[in-house]
Amino acid sequence: MEPLGGSGSIVEPQFIDRERGLESALFVSANLDLTDKLSVEAGVRLSNFLALGQGSQLVFEDGQPRNLASITDTLNFEKNEVIESFFNPEPRVSARYLLNPSLSLKAGYGRTYQYIHRLSNNTTVSPIDTWKISDSNIEPQSADQFTFGIFKNIEGNTYELSLEGFYKRSDNILDFKTGAQILLNENIVLETLQGEGESYGVEFLVRKNKGKLNGWLGYTYSRSFIKFDSQFPEEQINNGDFFPSNFDKPHDVSLVANYKFSKRFSLSTNFTYQTGRPVTVPVGSFSFDNSEFVVFSDRNSFRIPDFYRLDLGLNIEGNHKIKKFAHSFWTISVYNVLGRNNPFSVFFVTENGEVQGQQASIFNIPVPSITYNFKF
């Protein structure tokens, strides 16, 4: 049997250009105590990214949508030849003001640039991620983030309380066009769009650091939206309006608790709840020219079921003699105690002419385990 793509094979091999890049940065910061109550940390990160050959870059006609018809030239670059160079300053500053020894206010601002982009398709059995570097056709992603919070310590740091909010504005977010061809695409730039994003949220956290019972409880409400607008309909998503991003999960609850019965026995628990992430689903189908076509909903207009999971663990330590060759302990735990069938991914199949939604799950039953640990 000859290898795939051999002289006797009917499979035509296809090769995708390997992308190369070089990122370097210089960071400078300073801490300043302006008064006994007010301290400031300020700095700047100077980042540089080089998109390097070997590879090719498409040149498009100005004022036209990016498609095969608007390509005017193809530029070829030798190995390690600079295709495009980016240099950006990333300032950041944070401040803390002590209202009293146990109560403080904190605020911050930071600008960041991202030169490597991840493109995700979240409606397949196994999510497909495609990585793309910034080049002459793909601008780096940038973001400005503002934060403000209030922090309180109670009873000598036995308890910690915090309430913190954030707002983030992003530019040049990269995503696929509607109906994009993703796999083995030699010119993925023809299937991508760059848009803007907006995220905001607030997080509440209470933590107990001392005592037989310790742990923390956190709740976060956050939203994440993106928009891809253009004068050309083929370069719009959801009519150019803001819509939930793949990471939009409004509600997030986390509980971690540990209870120490004695010096040797303790119980730990972990509970997590998250709103289901957005997905795009087929809502119908039609026939044309003896072929079946699927009609999809607006991008990310539906959600998969919410996620929640409870884990329990019993820790059994050995005796606490100081002069021992090794100290050991056992952990008896159960992952997903409730047996929740949390969807890892969703996909769609056609059965009897109807589109049916399916979900793939991992560990949809309680999973017990026993671990033995020792340290010298």
Helices and strands as residue ranges (DSSP letters): E 20-33, E 38-52, E 55-60, G 68-70, E 71-77, E 82-100, E 103-114, E 116-121, E 128-133, E 141-154, E 159-176, G 188-191, E 192-208, E 213-227, G 233-235, G 238-240, E 243-244, E 251-260, E 265-274, E 278-279, E 282-288, E 291-296, E 302-303, E 307-317, E 327-335, E 343-351, E 354-361, E 367-375
